[in-house]
Amino acid sequence: MAFPNVTDIVATTIEARSRRIQDQVSKNNALLAKLQKSGQRTFSGGSLILEELSFAENGNQGWYSGYDLLPVAAQDVITAAQYDIKQAACPVICSGLDQLKNAGREQMIDLMEGRIKVAESTMQNLVSAGVYSDGSGAGGKQLTGLDAAVPINGGSTGTYGGIDSGAWPFWRSKVSSGTALTATNIQGAFNALWCQLVRGADRPDLIVVDNFMWSTYLASLQAQQRFTGTSTGNLGFPELLYMDCPVILDGAIGGFATVKTAYFLNTKYLNFRPHADRNFVPLNPNRRYAINQDAEVQILAFAGNLTCSGRMFQGRLISS
């Protein structure tokens, strides 16, 4: 779709005096930025992404005395959750004529470079939306996101990561819903869900909220003046604190956070897993040219998924 006032050819040549492209494309992608910084582990190959996990105690345990015989039966206590590799791409095209117009002393901003920057923002938006999805979008090609890892039914039924959560209770997340949350009762709701997600040193280290949850929780703090002004991982996203856990807003302008929902996440067990060779990079660093057209094409690509190795440590709070 052409911009109604000025084409990108004009904007990137002599008429553009600022020598900068002001980003009007990026959306609020706080969760993806956080996962990329602290919960990202690349993988290098294979047909699936695996997350190893223990699912049962060693049955050989027990007390003994003196020369009692000790059980040495083989124990099957480790398995792996399996996740498909999901792919996304954003082709960037520039015709020979566009390149001729955007050349020489009249050029202020490289046209292809500018379009690639827009494609990078577009891809971040696409994957950010996928982080919240259940993986069924685009005919099942979309990222397997939080709607699958922390579903509204808590995983009481269904298969996730190749494991039937109906048959294996350890593979269920925690969900609290049915209450209309207000500034008066939201901290009590936070407290109740938090208790279900703590095991020793394991506890949520990130709470992601939409606009409603953010404003409601902020209102509950303002009466006590206990909010903070720091930012998540120095990424520029404002945060509040609950206990010692950052609460971040991923609604705001264009964010993809689920409406009236707070995700209590333990990122030790929740990972953003891009392929080492497809982590928002061009498919080929060299230029591609159409066979029967005067045009250059560059394809920005991603491959990977959001994976979980500890579903019991993830929670979802829903306001009615």
N, C-alpha and C positions, 0 to 999 in steps of 0.2 A: 504494500500500500504506500503510495507516494505521500510525502508530507505536504500539507496544503500550501505552505508558504515558500519553501526553498528546498531544492534537491540537495542530496549529500555531495554531489559534484561541486555545486556552488559553495556549500558550507565548508568544504575541505580545501578549496583553492583560495585565491587572493581575497575574496570577499569575507572570509572568516578571519577576523583580526585577533581573536583571543588566543589562537593556536592551541586550544583545548576543546575537547568534546565533553560537554556537560552531560553526565549520565542521567537520563530520564527513564531508563529501562529497568535497572536493578530494583528488586523488591526486598522486603525485610526478610533476610535469610539468616537469622540469628542461630537457629539450631544447627543448620548445616555448617556454619562457620565454626561453631563450638566443636562439633564432631570432627571436623577437618583438623582442628588444632590439637585436640586432646584424645580423641577416640578413633583416629585413623590408623589402620594397618593395611598396607598394600599386600597383594598376593601376586605371585609371578606366573602361575599357570594352573592347569587342571580343568576338569569339566565342571566341577562344583567348588563352592567356597565352603570349607569345613570349619566348624567351631567345636573343638573337643570339650567334653564335660563329663564329670562323674555323676552317676545317677543313683547309686546305692552304696551302703556301707559294706565293708569286708565282713562276710559272715563267719570268718574264722576267729573272730574276736571272742574273748571270754576269760574267765578266771581259771587258774590252775594251781596245783600244789605238788611240790616235789617232782616225782617221776611220771606224773600224769602225761598221757599222750596228747599232743597238740594237733588240732585239725589242720590239714594242709590242702584242703580241696581248692581246686581252681576257682577263681572268682571273676565274674564278668561284671565289672563295676564302671567301665568307661565306655562312652559312646561319642558320637559326634552329630551335631545338628548340621544339616546340609542346605545350602542356599544356591539358587541358580545365579548365573552371571547375567546381569541385565545390561543392556547397551543403549546408549543415546548418542546422537550426533546432531551437529548444526552446520550444514554446508554454507560457506561464504563465497559469493560469486562476484566477479568484477570483469566487465567486458573490456576489450581492447580499447574501445572508444573512450570509456570512462577513464582508463589509465592514461590515455593521451591528453585528456582534458586536465587531469590531476598530475601534471608533470612540469618540470622546468622551474623557473623562478616564480611562477604563479602559484606553485604548490605551497600550502601552509601546513597541512596535515596529510600524512600518507593515507590515501583512501582505503586501501586494503587493510592496513593496520587498524584504522578506525573501525572498519566493519568487523574485524576479528574481535576487537574489544567489546563491541556490542554483542557478538556471538557468545563471548565468555560470560557476560552478564545474563544472556538468555539461557545458557546452559545451567548456570547456577540456579536460576529461577526454576527451570525444569526439574532439576534434581532435588531442589528444596521442596517442591510440591510432592515429589516421590517419597521423600523422607516421612511424610505423614500418611501415605497411602496404604492400601491393603495389598498392593501388587497386582490387582486385577485390571487396572487401566491399560489402555492401548492393547487390548487383547491379551493381557497377562504379561506384557513386556515391561511394564512400569516397575520401578524399584519396589521391593517388598518392605514397606515402612512401618511406622508405629501403629497404624490401624490393624496390622497383622501381628506385630510383636506384643502390643498391649491392647487387645480388642475390647469392645464394650462388654463382652460376656466373660472377660477374664480368661479366655481359653478353656472354658469348661467343656467345650466340644471343639472338634476340628483338628487339623494337622498343621503344624507350623515348623519349618526347618526339618521336615521329614519325620517329626515325632508327633504321635497322637496324644494330645494333651488330655483328651477324655480318659485315656487309659493310664496316663502317667501324671498324677497330681503335682509332682515337682515342676512340671512344665506348664504351669499356669501363672499368669500375672494377677495382680490385685486390682480390684475396681471398687470404687465407692460412688454411688449415684442415688438419685431419687429425692435429694434435698435441694431446695432453692437457696443458693448461697447468697449471703449478704455480708456486709462489713462486720456484723455482729457475730456471725457463726462460722465464717470461713476459716479462722485460725483453729477452731475446734475440729473442723473437717480435715484440715492439714494434719493436725496432731493424730487423729484416728488412723489416717492412711499411713502416715510415717511409721507408726508403731508396727505395722504389718510388714514393713520393708527392711527392718533392721535385723542383722545377724552378726553379732560381734562388731568388728570394725567395718563390716559391709553396711552401707546405708546410702540413700540417694545422694548424689553429688550435683544434681542439676534438676531444676524444676522449670518446665517450659509452659508458658501460659498464653492465652489469647487476650484480646483487649478487655473483655468482660472480667476475666479472672484477675488480670493485672490491676485494673481500676478498683475492683472489689477488695483485693488484698492490700493495695496501697491505702485505701480508705481505712482499713482496719489498723494500719500502722500509724497513720497520721495523728490519731488521737494520742498516741504515746510518743510520737516523734522518734521512731526507732528505725527509720529507713536509711539506706546507705547511698553514696554517690559514686561508687567505684564502677568499673566496667568489666564485662566478662572477658577474661583472658586478654585484656588490653585490645579487644577487637572493636571497641567503640560502641558496644551495645550496653545501655544502662541496665543495672541489676538492683534488685532488692535482696534481702537475705531472709531465709527462714532457717532457724537453728544456725548452722554454719554453711548452709547450702544456698547457692545463688538462685534467684528466681528471675528468669529472663523473659522479656516480651518478644514473642515472635508473631504478633499480629501486626499492629501499626499499619504502615502504608504497604498494602499488597502482600502482607505476610500470609503464610499458609497454615498457621496454627488452627487446630480444630476448635470450633466455636464452643464457648462455655466449658472448656476442658483445661485441666492442668495435668501434665505428665510428670510423674515423679520418676526420674531416671537414674540408674546407676551405670555410668558409662564405663565402668570396669568390665561390665558384661554386655555392653552394647557398643558395637563398632561399625564405623563407616569403612568399608573394605573396597577401595578402588584397585583395579589392576595396575601394576607398576608401569605398564606401557600405555595405559589408556586413562590417565588421570587428568582429564580436561586438557588434552594436548592435541596438536594437529596429527592426523593420521600419517602424514608424510611431511617431513620438514621441507622437502623440495616442492616447487610449484607444480600444480597439475593444470593441464590445458585440455579443453574440450577438443575432441577429434575433428568435429565438423563445425566448430564455432570459434570466433575470436574472443575467447573468454578464459579467465583464470579462475580456478576453483580451489578453495582450501576447506578441509573438513575438520572441524573441531569435534573430538570424540571422548566419550567416557564409557568405561565398562566396570561393573562391580555391583555391590549391593550393600544394604544395611543388614547386619547380622547380630544375633543375640546368643550368648552362651549361658545366660542366667535369667530366665524369664520371671522367676519368682521374686527377683529384686526390682522389677519394674511395676509402677503403679499408675492408675488413671483415676482422676477425680472429675466427676461430671456434675454440673449444676443443672437442675431441672428448670 
